[in-house]
Amino acid sequence: MRKSFLIATTLFVISGHSIYAQDSLRNSLALVPQYLFVQGFRLDYERKLLNPKNTIIVVSYFYKGITSDSNILGEFRDDHLTGYGLELHFNHIIINDFNGRADYYVSAGTGFKHYKITYDGFGWEPYIENGLQLLRQVEVEQYLKINRFELIFLMGDKHYFNERIFIDMYLGVAILFPSFNESQKNGRDYRSRFIDYGSEGVSLRLGLKIGAILN
C-alpha cells in the first residue's frame, strides 16, 4: 500500500511539473517569420509579471532589403529599404486550457516604426553657361522617410508543445498614424495598401510566432 502511494505521489509530482512548468519559466523569445516577406525581421521578448496571468512583450523590428512600389503607369521599380521599430504590449491571459498547455489572451500595445526608402530619380542641378546660371536635370538619389506611430489591439492563442517550445497565433487591428518626408513630391507612394510601410488608419494585424522559453 505504501509502495503504491509513493509511486502515485511521484507520478503526480512529475506530471504536475510537466504541465505547469511554464508558470515558473518567466522569459521567452519568439520570431515572427512572415515579416521576412516585407524585408523585415521581428523578435519578441516576453516576460511574466508578478501576476502570472499578465505579461509584457517588447517587440523589435529591423528592415533591410529591396522593395517595390508602382508609379501611375503601373510599373514596378526596385527601391532600397532600411528601417527599425519598437513596440510594447501588455498581455492578459483570459483562459488557461488543456491542463496548462494553451493560453488564450488579449493584448494592447503601442509602437513606433521608421522607414527610409531610397531610389534613383531626377533632380535639378545649377550650372553656368556663357555667364548665365542655368538648371539642368540630372539623376540623383531620392528618398522617402516614413515615421509611423501605432496603437495595437490583439487576441491570441498560445500553444505549448513542451516545457520550452510554443507557437502563438494572433489576430487584431492596429491604428496607424504615419508622417512622410520626401525629397521628391509624389516620387513614391507606399501607402495605398494596408500592408504598405506608410499605410494609415485601421489595419488588420495577424500572424504566427514561433518561440522558446528561456528560464
Sequence and secondary structure as in RCSB ss.txt:
>XXXX:A:sequence
MRKSFLIATTLFVISGHSIYAQDSLRNSLALVPQYLFVQGFRLDYERKLLNPKNTIIVVSYFYKGITSDSNILGE
FRDDHLTGYGLELHFNHIIINDFNGRADYYVSAGTGFKHYKITYDGFGWEPYIENGLQLLRQVEVEQYLKINRFE
LIFLMGDKHYFNERIFIDMYLGVAILFPSFNESQKNGRDYRSRFIDYGSEGVSLRLGLKIGAILN
>XXXX:A:secstr
 HHHHHHHHHHHHHHHHHHHHHHH  EEEEE GGGGGGTEEEEEEEEE SSTTEEEEEEEEEEEEEEEEE TT  
EEEEEEEEEEEEEEEEEEEEEETTTTEEEEEEEEEEEEEEEEEEEEEEEEEEEETTEEEEEEEEEEEEEEEEEEE
EEEEEEEEEESSSSEEEEEEEEEEEEEEEEEESSTTS    SSTTSTT  EEEEEEEEEEEEE  
